[in-house]
Amino acid sequence: MTTTFWQRLDKAGRNLAPFAVTVMLVLIGLIRLPVPSYAPIAPDLTLISVYYWTIHRPDLMRPGVAFLLGLLQDLLIGGPLGVNALMLVVTQWAVVNQRRLFLASTFLLLWIGFALVMIGAAFLEWLAFSALNATILPFKPALFQGLLTVAMFPALGWLLIRVHRAFLNG
Amino acid sequence: MKPRSSGSVVRLAAPLRALAQRFSFLLLVLASIALMMVGKIESLSVDTARARVTDAFSPILDAISRPAATAARVIESAVEVQNAFEENQRLKAENARLLQWRQAALRLEAENASLRTLLRATPEPAVNFIAARVIATPGSSFVRTLVVTAGRRDGVKKGQAALAGAGLIGRVIEVGEWSSRVLLLTDISARVPVVLESSRQRAVLAGDNSDQAKLLYLPPDSPVQVGDRVVTSGHGGLFPPGLLVGVVTSASERGGVRVLPSADLSRVEHLRLVDFGLPGTEFDSSPEWK
């Protein structure tokens, strides 16, 4: 091992990139746009990020990391604790199990894969909130949020690829 | 299954790590579910933790909310320039009408004051306003809250009413040192005791995460009409009576009575947190309120 202290620090910093980017996306997701009925269907950027990094760097997007990110999101959103944490942990688990399939596929298939993951996550979120409120909530807002997130996937995916290349391909 | 050794990571006891990794998914799922339970039972300490975290992130949220607000304002002003003329006409007519109302209000105020002196009525407690800027709205389908830039050091307390424009929009549910969280009227856990202004019929306004809230516990034969104003009743001691809440937009047998909040909740940029100094404002976390 000939790595110096500074090289190790640099590597550790770079390895933090997926986590830092996702935290930033959690915060961006909280920005208020004065568009009627925007907040209920604001895209879930965090989920895209967790999906991307789980496929490309599963060593940096471990279940614990996904859990922490979800917990942060829960705390900042003001909803019940644990819902987003559960969503992201399950997403991470599902994607990491099918990782080989995703890695070998084209962008279109990645997109379709994300749509499937999004459906699952939206359903899970709806289920958790319904259980916690002890009523059947309407599924529609979660569905529209999912659609908007899927629509955002290519743009954010492109951005994440840039971050990936800038920080982690050295 | 060989664990990937990523260079600098110190080699811990390998079998232990493999075991932890294999069960980490299950453990974390259980932890999430446990957190949901804890949040339901220990809501007070969870609120404190939440307030701490929100406090820590509020400077960043404040900074990133400013450019977004500016951009939105630029776009909005461009749209408004287009129909400035009609808007001007409309506002002139409205202004003339409002001036008449102002005269009426001044006359009534003077009359009210003189009658009060005759009756030796105790004056209403003084009202303190705390102005705050909205810095975040969670992008979630199932939660309706706002984070604002005023906290304990500004005098914000749990349970204070949040007003914007003409009426009530929610109440403070969590107070940090310099930020706090407002639960909007439309959130599924929001309940406000209200009264219909014309018929004085009492009801409870309940959010259901849609843009309009619904009225609960109305007697089936109560005369509700579209356009009725809904104001707070003052029951429960949290809000003073008479605050405007919204307007009835639909009343049917099947759909129930829907109330549109008087302020556009998706556009609230600044709001006032109001300490009405009422007795019994001290907030206790009874299940009715959360």
Chai-1 contact restraints between the chains, C-beta under 6 A:
chainA,res_idxA,chainB,res_idxB,connection_type,confidence,min_distance_angstrom,max_distance_angstrom,comment,restraint_id
A,R8,B,S8,contact,1.0,0.0,6.0,A-B,restraint_1
A,L27,B,I60,contact,1.0,0.0,6.0,A-B,restraint_2
A,G29,B,G139,contact,1.0,0.0,6.0,A-B,restraint_3
A,L30,B,A136,contact,1.0,0.0,6.0,A-B,restraint_4
A,L30,B,P138,contact,1.0,0.0,6.0,A-B,restraint_5
A,I31,B,S65,contact,1.0,0.0,6.0,A-B,restraint_6
A,I31,B,A68,contact,1.0,0.0,6.0,A-B,restraint_7
A,R32,B,T137,contact,1.0,0.0,6.0,A-B,restraint_8
A,P34,B,A72,contact,1.0,0.0,6.0,A-B,restraint_9
A,P34,B,R267,contact,1.0,0.0,6.0,A-B,restraint_10
A,P36,B,S266,contact,1.0,0.0,6.0,A-B,restraint_11
A,A39,B,T137,contact,1.0,0.0,6.0,A-B,restraint_12
A,A39,B,G139,contact,1.0,0.0,6.0,A-B,restraint_13
A,P40,B,S141,contact,1.0,0.0,6.0,A-B,restraint_14
A,A42,B,G139,contact,1.0,0.0,6.0,A-B,restraint_15
A,D59,B,R4,contact,1.0,0.0,6.0,A-B,restraint_16
A,D59,B,S6,contact,1.0,0.0,6.0,A-B,restraint_17
A,P63,B,S24,contact,1.0,0.0,6.0,A-B,restraint_18
A,P63,B,F25,contact,1.0,0.0,6.0,A-B,restraint_19
A,P63,B,L28,contact,1.0,0.0,6.0,A-B,restraint_20
A,F67,B,L28,contact,1.0,0.0,6.0,A-B,restraint_21
A,L75,B,R50,contact,1.0,0.0,6.0,A-B,restraint_22
A,L75,B,V53,contact,1.0,0.0,6.0,A-B,restraint_23
A,I77,B,P138,contact,1.0,0.0,6.0,A-B,restraint_24
A,I77,B,S140,contact,1.0,0.0,6.0,A-B,restraint_25
A,I77,B,V143,contact,1.0,0.0,6.0,A-B,restraint_26
A,G78,B,P138,contact,1.0,0.0,6.0,A-B,restraint_27
A,G78,B,V143,contact,1.0,0.0,6.0,A-B,restraint_28
A,G78,B,T145,contact,1.0,0.0,6.0,A-B,restraint_29
A,G78,B,R181,contact,1.0,0.0,6.0,A-B,restraint_30
A,G79,B,S140,contact,1.0,0.0,6.0,A-B,restraint_31
A,G79,B,V143,contact,1.0,0.0,6.0,A-B,restraint_32
A,P80,B,M36,contact,1.0,0.0,6.0,A-B,restraint_33
A,P80,B,G39,contact,1.0,0.0,6.0,A-B,restraint_34
A,L81,B,L35,contact,1.0,0.0,6.0,A-B,restraint_35
A,L81,B,G39,contact,1.0,0.0,6.0,A-B,restraint_36
A,L81,B,V46,contact,1.0,0.0,6.0,A-B,restraint_37
A,G82,B,S32,contact,1.0,0.0,6.0,A-B,restraint_38
A,G82,B,L35,contact,1.0,0.0,6.0,A-B,restraint_39
A,G82,B,M36,contact,1.0,0.0,6.0,A-B,restraint_40
A,A85,B,S32,contact,1.0,0.0,6.0,A-B,restraint_41
A,L86,B,S32,contact,1.0,0.0,6.0,A-B,restraint_42
A,V89,B,L28,contact,1.0,0.0,6.0,A-B,restraint_43
A,V89,B,V29,contact,1.0,0.0,6.0,A-B,restraint_44
A,W93,B,F25,contact,1.0,0.0,6.0,A-B,restraint_45
A,F129,B,F142,contact,1.0,0.0,6.0,A-B,restraint_46
A,N133,B,I188,contact,1.0,0.0,6.0,A-B,restraint_47
A,P141,B,S141,contact,1.0,0.0,6.0,A-B,restraint_48
A,A142,B,S141,contact,1.0,0.0,6.0,A-B,restraint_49
A,Q145,B,S141,contact,1.0,0.0,6.0,A-B,restraint_50
